Every structure is written in structure tokens, then in C-alpha cells.
Amino acid sequence: MRIFKSIKLIFIITLLIGISFSIANAKQKVYHWKLAMTWSKNLPPFSSTVYKFVNDVKLMSNGKLIIKVYSKNQTKSPFGIFDMVKNDKYQMGHTASYYYKSKNPSTVFFTTIPFGMTAPEQWGWFYYGNGMKYMEEVYNKYNIMAFPGGATGNQMGGWFKKPINSLKDLKGLKMRIPGLAGEVMSKLGVKVTNIAPGKLYNALKSGSIDALEWVGPGMDISMGFQKIAKYYYTGWHEPATSLSYFINKKEWDKLPLYLKAILKDAMKANAFDMYVQNYDMNARAWKKMKKQYPQIQIRTFSRTILDAMKKADDEVLAEYASKDPMFKQILQDQRKYLKMVREWTKMSDFLYLKSNMYNQE
């Protein structure tokens, strides 16, 4: 009899504890956030990654953090994400950090720099080097928390209406190319502009620009650039291209620890997913492109042109480093990490491809 009474007592206590937890969970505050992104609603993998991220957060938080996404068509300011989040108009944003180098030149390191790290190398620097520490230092003064928000990997060097056979062919060329790469091209005589994604096709078609870089086959094919320009150059300027999530720091500080942990994990998981999705998109799109548009010519800039680009890039970096101690510090740290990690990249990826590509079509 005593045994049955003990079991009954344990059952009642367990039931009461369960009810208490249920009541406590039900009383937990539900947070409603808004996220502004630079991209249109239908621009995979950029926008699709964001929508997957907010859905994951909703599921993982059991509905305690609901994030509503606002595309560039709704915000009307694709390059205004920095200020929107800083001023708490939106609690979150998704964009490319290097769009804001005019506010702080060090922001370029969290997207990509010419002749720099590949995506896996940059992720190593972010998560196991000093990347996240520097990202926090740079953005903290603007009331922003910043996190890696996905990567495209190595991007193509752009679509050109005419072949670039010498440095002379770059003189006076009108090209859309952002970030430090734009400054490099400017040093070589290119007339550089930065145009919002939705206006690129018409600008190229109308002749407002002679060339542009966007991403790679997977994202370029839907933009239709291959219908206008047939010279498709391989990359040099954006070997990693990480995007960023911005979070208003005051709003971040209001969150309980478990929601902060969920956000971090969801951002990290979806950042990797974007890279994988874009890799797959590129492969599939290029297969389709070369069949439907056989006039496309894949070209690589000559050694002379690449050497001139590298020289100009070194000059641009040195100019910023001489004026900005933080820029100099991050540049030195990235170079130190790259020197270490590139040895493994050569041993693993480069030499593997070099020794195996000869017997593949």
C-alpha cells in the first residue's frame, strides 16, 4: 500500500512540475522582429536563405521569436540596411558588409577583398581565427551586432561586351563593380559605378555600362546578362563573398540567452547552406547556359592584366592602412591567417584538382 501511495505521490509531483513548466513556457514573451534585406523577394540563394533562416528560428524557438522579412521592394532602400538597423527601424538586416565601406573601410574584410581568402579559408578566420572579434569591434560603435550571413564562394570576374586583351581595353570602360575591386579597376582607368541588382540588366542593355560583375552562373542566368554580353571572365576580385546579418545591439541585449543561442546557430547553419546551394546552382546553370548560349566565351584575364590589378590592389590596401589603424590591424591579421591556411588549400584542393583534371572532359 505504501508503495502505491509513493508512486501516486511521485506521479502528482511530476504532473505539477510539468504543469508549472507549461505555464512558465506559455508566459514566455514572444518577440516580433523585422528584417530588412538588400535583395528582392525572389533572388535565390540570397533571399531564400533569409526565409529559411527566419523559419528555422521560429521552429527552434517554439514560436517565441517571429521575424518578418522585408525585401528591397518594400524598404525602397537596398543599400540602406546599415542605417535601418543602426537606428532600430528594423531589428535585423541581411546585406553585404562591403557596401558600407564609405562608413568604415574595415567593413570590406567581412565580405571579401581582391586576391584574398576563399570561402572556407574565410570561415576558418571568422570562427577559429580573429574574424568574429574584429567584426564585433568594427560594428560595435554603430550599435550593430554583425554575423556571417552566407557566402557565394569564388565569383566570376564579370560580363563584358568586348574582349579585354590589354590594359588599354580597360581605359574608359564603364563597369558596375563594388567594394575594393571597384577602386582597383578605377586605378586602371575603368569608370566604376555601383548599381542596385534590379537595374543591372537594363543598364547593360542600354549601354549605360559596358560590363558588370554580379555573382556566378547560378544567379546570373536569371538576370539575363548572357543575352547581351558574350565574354564571361573568371574571377580575381571576390574569392569568398560572405554576406552579413546585422542586428540592432539594443534589441539583441533584450533577448534571453536561449534566443540568442538559437539566432547564432540558425545564422551559422544557413550561412553554410547558402554556400552549398549556390555551388549547386552554379553547376546546373552553367550546364544550361553553355547549351542555350553557345556564343559565350569563358576567358581569364592575361597575366599582365592580373599583375596590374594586383599592384593596384596592394596600393589601395596600403592607402587605407596608412590612414586607418583598425584597417591595418585587420589586414595584417587576415594576411597572417591566409599565409597559414593557404598551405593546406594548396595541398588539399589545388593539387588534387591539378593532378586529376587532365583525365576529365
C-alpha positions in Angstrom: 0.0 0.0 0.0 2.8 2.4 0.9 4.5 1.6 -2.5 1.3 2.6 -4.3 1.0 5.8 -2.2 4.6 6.6 -3.0 4.1 6.0 -6.7 0.9 8.2 -6.6 2.8 10.9 -4.8 5.6 10.9 -7.4 3.1 11.0 -10.2 1.4 14.0 -8.7 4.7 15.8 -8.1 5.8 15.1 -11.7 2.4 16.3 -13.0 2.7 19.5 -11.0 6.2 20.1 -12.2 5.1 19.5 -15.8 2.2 21.9 -15.4 4.5 24.5 -13.9 6.9 24.3 -16.8 4.0 24.5 -19.3 2.6 27.6 -17.6 6.1 29.2 -17.5 6.6 28.4 -21.1 3.2 29.8 -22.0 4.1 33.0 -20.2 7.4 33.5 -22.0 7.4 36.7 -24.0 7.0 36.4 -27.8 9.4 38.7 -29.7 8.4 40.1 -33.0 11.2 41.4 -35.2 11.5 42.9 -38.6 14.4 42.1 -41.0 15.3 44.3 -44.0 17.3 42.8 -46.8 19.2 44.3 -49.8 17.7 41.6 -52.1 14.4 41.2 -53.8 12.0 38.6 -52.6 12.8 36.1 -55.3 16.6 36.1 -55.5 18.0 32.6 -54.5 20.2 31.8 -52.7 20.3 35.2 -51.1 16.7 35.7 -50.3 15.8 32.0 -50.0 18.5 31.7 -47.3 16.9 34.5 -45.3 13.4 33.0 -45.5 14.8 29.6 -44.4 16.7 31.3 -41.5 13.6 33.0 -40.1 11.6 29.8 -40.4 14.3 27.9 -38.6 14.3 30.5 -35.8 10.5 30.2 -35.5 10.6 26.4 -35.2 13.7 26.3 -32.9 12.3 28.9 -30.6 8.8 27.3 -30.5 7.3 30.5 -31.8 8.9 32.8 -29.3 10.9 34.8 -31.9 9.0 35.7 -35.0 10.9 37.6 -37.7 9.1 39.2 -40.7 11.2 39.8 -43.8 11.1 43.0 -45.8 12.6 42.9 -49.3 14.3 45.8 -51.1 11.0 46.5 -52.9 9.3 47.1 -49.5 12.1 49.1 -47.9 12.9 51.1 -51.1 16.5 51.3 -50.0 18.6 48.2 -50.8 21.8 49.8 -49.7 20.3 51.4 -46.6 20.3 48.3 -44.4 23.2 49.6 -42.2 21.3 52.8 -41.1 18.0 51.0 -40.8 19.4 48.6 -38.3 21.6 51.1 -36.6 18.6 53.4 -36.0 16.4 50.5 -34.9 13.9 50.9 -37.8 14.5 47.2 -38.3 15.8 44.9 -35.6 17.7 42.9 -38.3 19.2 43.2 -41.7 20.8 41.0 -44.4 23.2 42.6 -46.8 26.8 42.7 -47.9 29.2 44.4 -45.5 31.4 45.9 -48.2 28.5 48.1 -49.4 29.3 50.3 -46.4 33.0 50.9 -46.8 32.2 54.7 -47.1 31.1 54.5 -43.5 34.0 52.4 -42.4 36.6 50.9 -44.8 37.2 47.9 -42.5 33.7 46.5 -43.3 35.2 45.2 -46.6 37.1 42.4 -44.8 33.8 40.8 -43.7 32.7 40.3 -47.3 35.8 39.8 -49.4 38.9 41.5 -50.8 40.6 41.0 -54.1 43.1 38.2 -54.2 42.1 37.3 -50.7 40.6 34.3 -48.9 38.4 31.7 -50.4 35.1 31.0 -48.6 36.4 28.0 -46.5 39.5 30.0 -45.6 37.5 33.0 -44.6 35.1 30.8 -42.4 38.2 29.4 -40.7 39.3 33.0 -40.0 35.8 34.0 -38.8 35.1 31.1 -36.4 38.5 29.9 -35.4 40.7 32.9 -36.0 40.1 36.6 -35.1 37.4 37.4 -37.7 34.4 37.5 -35.3 36.4 39.5 -32.8 37.2 42.2 -35.4 33.6 42.2 -36.8 32.4 43.0 -33.3 34.9 45.7 -32.8 34.1 47.4 -36.1 30.3 47.3 -35.8 30.0 47.9 -32.0 30.4 51.7 -32.4 27.4 51.7 -34.7 25.0 49.9 -32.3 25.2 46.9 -34.5 25.9 43.2 -33.9 27.2 41.6 -37.1 27.4 37.9 -38.0 28.4 36.0 -41.2 25.3 35.5 -43.3 26.2 33.2 -46.1 28.7 33.0 -48.9 28.8 32.6 -52.6 32.3 31.3 -52.9 34.6 32.5 -55.8 32.6 34.8 -58.1 33.1 35.3 -61.8 35.0 38.3 -63.0 32.1 39.7 -65.0 30.3 40.0 -68.3 31.9 42.1 -71.0 30.5 43.2 -74.3 34.0 43.3 -75.8 37.1 41.2 -75.0 39.7 42.6 -72.7 43.0 41.8 -74.3 45.2 44.5 -72.8 45.2 47.2 -70.2 44.2 49.7 -72.9 40.9 47.9 -73.3 40.0 48.9 -69.7 40.6 52.6 -70.2 37.2 54.4 -70.2 35.2 51.2 -69.8 32.0 51.7 -67.8 31.6 48.9 -65.3 29.5 48.0 -62.3 31.8 46.6 -59.7 31.6 47.3 -55.9 33.9 47.1 -53.0 37.7 47.5 -53.1 37.6 45.8 -56.6 35.9 48.9 -57.9 38.8 51.1 -56.6 41.3 48.7 -58.2 39.5 49.0 -61.6 39.3 52.7 -61.2 43.1 52.9 -60.8 43.3 51.1 -64.2 41.1 53.6 -65.9 37.7 52.0 -65.6 34.7 54.2 -65.0 33.2 52.4 -62.0 29.6 52.6 -60.8 27.6 50.6 -58.2 24.0 49.9 -59.4 21.3 48.1 -57.5 20.8 44.5 -58.7 17.3 45.1 -60.1 18.7 47.8 -62.5 21.7 45.9 -63.8 20.1 44.2 -66.9 18.7 47.4 -68.3 21.9 49.3 -67.6 23.9 46.8 -69.6 21.4 46.6 -72.4 21.0 50.3 -72.8 24.8 50.9 -72.8 24.8 52.9 -69.6 27.5 50.4 -68.6 29.8 48.3 -70.8 30.4 45.5 -68.3 29.4 44.3 -64.9 30.1 41.6 -62.4 27.3 40.0 -60.4 27.9 36.6 -58.9 28.2 33.4 -61.0 26.1 31.3 -63.4 23.6 30.3 -60.8 22.5 33.8 -60.1 23.5 35.4 -63.4 21.3 33.2 -65.6 18.1 34.6 -64.2 19.3 38.2 -64.7 19.8 37.5 -68.4 23.3 39.0 -68.9 24.3 36.2 -71.2 21.8 37.6 -73.8 23.7 40.9 -74.0 27.4 40.2 -73.3 29.2 37.1 -74.5 32.6 37.4 -72.8 32.4 35.9 -69.3 35.6 36.4 -67.3 36.8 34.3 -64.4 37.3 35.8 -61.0 40.0 37.6 -59.1 38.2 40.2 -57.1 35.7 38.2 -54.8 37.1 34.8 -53.8 34.8 34.4 -50.8 32.0 37.0 -50.8 30.4 36.5 -47.4 27.1 38.3 -46.7 26.2 39.6 -43.3 23.4 39.6 -40.8 23.1 42.9 -38.9 21.3 43.0 -35.5 20.5 46.2 -33.5 22.6 45.8 -30.4 19.9 47.2 -28.0 17.4 44.8 -29.4 19.9 41.9 -29.1 20.5 42.8 -25.5 16.8 42.4 -24.7 16.7 38.8 -25.8 17.0 35.9 -23.3 20.1 33.7 -23.7 18.3 30.8 -25.3 17.0 33.0 -28.1 20.5 34.5 -28.7 21.9 30.9 -29.0 19.1 30.0 -31.4 19.9 33.0 -33.6 23.6 32.3 -33.7 23.1 28.6 -34.6 20.5 29.4 -37.2 22.6 32.1 -38.8 25.7 29.8 -38.9 23.7 26.8 -40.3 22.1 28.8 -43.0 25.3 30.6 -43.9 26.8 27.2 -44.9 23.6 26.2 -46.7 23.8 29.3 -48.9 27.3 28.3 -50.0 26.2 24.8 -50.8 23.0 25.9 -52.6 25.0 28.5 -54.7 27.6 25.9 -55.7 24.8 23.6 -56.9 23.1 26.4 -58.7 26.3 27.4 -60.5 26.9 23.9 -61.8 23.4 23.5 -63.0 23.1 26.9 -64.5 26.4 26.7 -66.4 25.3 23.4 -68.0 22.2 25.1 -69.2 24.0 28.3 -70.3 26.6 26.7 -72.4 24.0 24.7 -74.2 21.5 27.5 -74.8 24.1 30.3 -75.4 27.0 28.7 -77.2 28.3 32.1 -78.1 29.5 32.6 -74.5 33.3 32.7 -74.3 34.9 31.9 -70.9 38.0 33.9 -70.6 40.7 34.7 -68.0 42.4 38.0 -67.7 46.0 37.9 -69.0 49.0 37.7 -66.6 49.8 41.3 -67.5 46.3 42.5 -66.6 46.2 40.4 -63.4 49.6 41.7 -62.3 48.4 45.3 -62.8 45.3 44.5 -60.8 47.3 43.0 -58.0 49.7 46.0 -58.0 46.7 48.4 -57.9 45.1 46.3 -55.1 48.2 46.5 -53.0 48.3 50.3 -53.4 44.6 50.6 -52.4 45.1 48.5 -49.3 48.3 50.4 -48.4 46.4 53.7 -48.7 43.6 52.6 -46.4 46.1 51.0 -43.9 48.1 54.2 -43.7 45.0 56.2 -42.7 43.1 53.7 -40.5 44.8 51.7 -37.7 41.9 49.3 -37.5 42.0 48.6 -41.2 45.8 48.0 -41.0 45.4 45.7 -38.0 42.7 43.5 -39.7 44.6 43.4 -43.0 47.7 42.2 -41.2 45.7 39.6 -39.3 44.0 38.3 -42.4 47.3 38.1 -44.3 48.8 36.1 -41.4 45.9 33.7 -41.3 45.9 33.4 -45.1 49.6 32.5 -45.2 48.9 29.7 -42.7 45.7 28.3 -44.2 46.6 28.7 -47.9 49.3 26.0 -47.5 46.5 23.5 -46.7 44.3 24.8 -49.5 47.2 24.1 -52.0 47.8 20.6 -50.6 44.1 19.6 -50.5 42.2 21.4 -53.2 44.7 22.9 -55.7 47.0 19.9 -56.1 44.1 17.4 -56.1 42.5 19.3 -59.0 45.8 19.8 -60.8 46.5 16.1 -60.6 43.0 14.9 -61.6 41.7 17.4 -64.1 43.8 16.1 -67.0 41.5 13.0 -67.4 38.2 14.8 -67.2 36.3 16.4 -70.0 
